[in-house]
């Protein structure tokens, strides 16, 4: 029995013909998109694990908080913009199944950044009232970043369908 170039070395294995489409149409086989089985391809571009994305949000926000503390007193607009922007980027590059991780992260990241900021500030003391003041003042930042993450996550989930 002569070897068929379309068959591989294992029974049931089939390889694509290297013949041009016109030659395939002449021997009775269908060509085009209906000839191949349809597969769902993964999304284009690399996707990041949720924990790695949250770590990135933390590091970017921590750097911005350091800059904010150097330029002014405490966490301000630079920190808010960095937290929101890095959260949006994280929501865009995170795997779909890890989106919830990014959505709930901004308040936790802000709290950690505030604790690190107060702990490293030479003039501030890490006490419950100082931390409470930072969190009350930071509530809009946490809300804006979480809202932006929710919008991006809903967009990604809706565009999937």
Buried (B, 14 or more C-beta within 10 A) or exposed (E): EEEEEBEEEEEEEEEEBEBEEEEBBEEEEEEEEEEEEEEEEEEEEEBBEBEBBBBBBBEBBBBBBBBBBEEEEBBBEBBBBBBBBBBBBBBBBBBEEBBEBBBBBBBEBBBBBBBBBBEEBEEBEBEEEBBEBBBEEBEEBBEBBBBBBBEBBEEBEEEEE
